[in-house]
Every structure is written in C-alpha cells, then in structure tokens.
Amino acid sequence: MNHHLSPALRITSNLLQLWTLCGKPACRRAQECRRDPAGCVKRYAPLAPEEARCGALALLKGLLDGVDRDEVREFAPDEIEALEQWTARLAATVDVGGETVTNGAAIPRCELKSSLFS
C-alpha cells in the first residue's frame, strides 16, 4: 500500500463510519478507524451504497480543496444525502450501549442488529 494514501483512506473510512462494521477493538472503542484503513475500506466500503461512497469521496475532495460541507452539498446533494442516510442507518442498527468514548474509557463491544442487512 502507498503510505501517502493512508490519511485519505482513514478519512474515507471515518466518513462512511466503517468502524461500526470493523472487528478491531481499537476502532470500536475510538469510534473511528485506528488500524488498517486500506483493508477496512477494501472489506467494508462495498457494503455502503454507491451514492454514499460518492458522498464520502465528495467530502474528502472538498476537504482537500478547502471547501466546506455546505458547498459540497450544493455540488453533490444526492450523494451527501445518501451518505447521511447510510450513517444514520448504521447509527440506528449498531448497539454501543449508549455510551461514548471519553478519557479512553472502553465502550461495550458493538453488536450489529440484523436490520442493517434487511
């Protein structure tokens, strides 16, 4: 893997909230990619709808170009909406015990509810 791509892959993974699908405890605890972003994107990004993946890439491009989220939304409204729907669906179907990570405190292991894939 090209190490210069790691930051972009990590951001993409986080925008798609792929940590919710990841089996790595460090990622689940941090609620963001903490390990191998290339492997994570390769394994889990195909589970996200194509428009949601395009929304994540549009936001990444906007970040690299210094464009804010509202401007990206004007350019790619359907893709950003699809990304927001995807992340909302993940949030609604992943049980993290209602806890968040604060001061390094661990959260319970995430359990996917069957409705994610129905």
matplotlib code that plots the C-alpha trace (Angstrom):
import matplotlib.pyplot as plt

x = [0.0, 1.2, 1.5, 0.7, -2.9, -3.4, -4.7, -7.2, -8.3, -8.7, -10.8, -13.0, -13.4, -14.4, -16.8, -18.5, -18.3, -16.8, -15.6, -19.1, -18.5, -14.9, -13.8, -10.9, -11.5, -9.4, -11.6, -14.8, -13.5, -12.4, -15.4, -13.1, -10.5, -7.4, -5.8, -5.6, -7.7, -6.8, -8.0, -11.1, -12.1, -11.4, -13.5, -16.4, -16.8, -18.6, -21.3, -22.2, -24.5, -22.6, -24.1, -23.0, -19.4, -19.6, -20.7, -17.8, -15.4, -17.0, -16.5, -12.9, -12.3, -13.9, -11.7, -8.6, -9.7, -10.7, -14.4, -16.9, -19.6, -22.4, -20.6, -20.0, -23.8, -24.6, -22.4, -23.5, -26.8, -27.9, -24.6, -24.4, -28.0, -27.2, -24.1, -26.2, -28.8, -26.2, -24.6, -28.0, -28.8, -25.6, -26.2, -29.7, -28.5, -25.3, -25.7, -22.8, -24.7, -25.5, -22.0, -19.3, -15.6, -14.4, -10.9, -10.0, -12.9, -13.8, -17.3, -19.0, -18.4, -20.6, -23.2, -24.8, -28.6, -30.0, -31.9, -28.7, -28.8, -32.5]
y = [0.0, 3.5, 5.1, 8.5, 7.3, 6.2, 9.6, 9.8, 6.2, 6.8, 9.9, 8.0, 5.1, 7.5, 9.4, 6.1, 5.1, 1.8, 1.4, 0.1, -2.9, -3.4, -6.3, -4.4, -3.4, -0.3, 1.0, 0.2, 1.9, 5.0, 5.0, 5.7, 3.9, 3.2, 0.3, -0.5, 2.0, 0.3, -3.1, -1.6, 0.3, -2.7, -5.0, -2.8, 0.1, -2.1, -2.6, 1.1, 2.2, 3.6, 7.1, 7.1, 6.2, 9.0, 11.4, 10.4, 11.0, 14.4, 15.4, 14.2, 16.2, 19.2, 18.8, 18.6, 21.7, 23.7, 23.6, 23.3, 20.7, 23.1, 23.9, 20.2, 19.6, 22.2, 20.3, 16.8, 16.9, 13.4, 11.9, 13.7, 12.8, 9.1, 9.3, 10.8, 8.1, 5.4, 6.7, 7.2, 3.6, 2.4, 4.5, 3.1, -0.5, -0.6, -1.1, 0.6, 0.6, 4.2, 5.1, 7.2, 7.1, 9.6, 9.8, 6.5, 4.6, 1.5, 1.0, -2.3, -4.5, -3.4, -5.8, -5.4, -5.8, -7.9, -4.9, -3.5, -6.0, -6.4]
z = [0.0, -0.7, 2.8, 1.3, 0.7, 4.4, 5.6, 2.7, 3.3, 7.0, 6.4, 3.9, 6.4, 9.1, 6.8, 6.0, 9.7, 8.7, 12.3, 13.1, 10.8, 11.8, 14.1, 15.6, 19.3, 18.9, 16.2, 18.0, 21.2, 19.4, 17.1, 14.2, 12.1, 14.2, 12.4, 8.7, 6.7, 3.3, 4.5, 6.1, 3.0, 0.8, 3.0, 4.2, 1.8, -0.8, 1.8, 1.6, -1.2, -4.2, -3.8, -0.1, -1.2, -3.7, -1.0, 1.2, -1.7, -2.5, 1.1, 1.0, -2.2, -0.6, 2.5, 0.3, -1.7, 1.3, 0.6, 3.4, 3.7, 2.7, -0.6, -1.2, -0.5, -3.2, -5.7, -4.8, -2.8, -3.6, -2.7, 0.6, 1.4, 0.6, 2.9, 5.7, 5.3, 5.4, 8.6, 10.2, 9.3, 10.9, 14.0, 14.3, 13.9, 15.9, 19.6, 21.5, 24.8, 24.5, 25.8, 24.1, 24.5, 27.0, 28.5, 27.0, 28.7, 26.7, 25.3, 25.2, 22.1, 19.2, 18.1, 14.7, 14.8, 12.0, 10.5, 9.0, 6.2, 5.8]

ax = plt.figure().add_subplot(projection="3d")
ax.plot(x, y, z, "-o")
ax.set_aspect("equal")
plt.show()
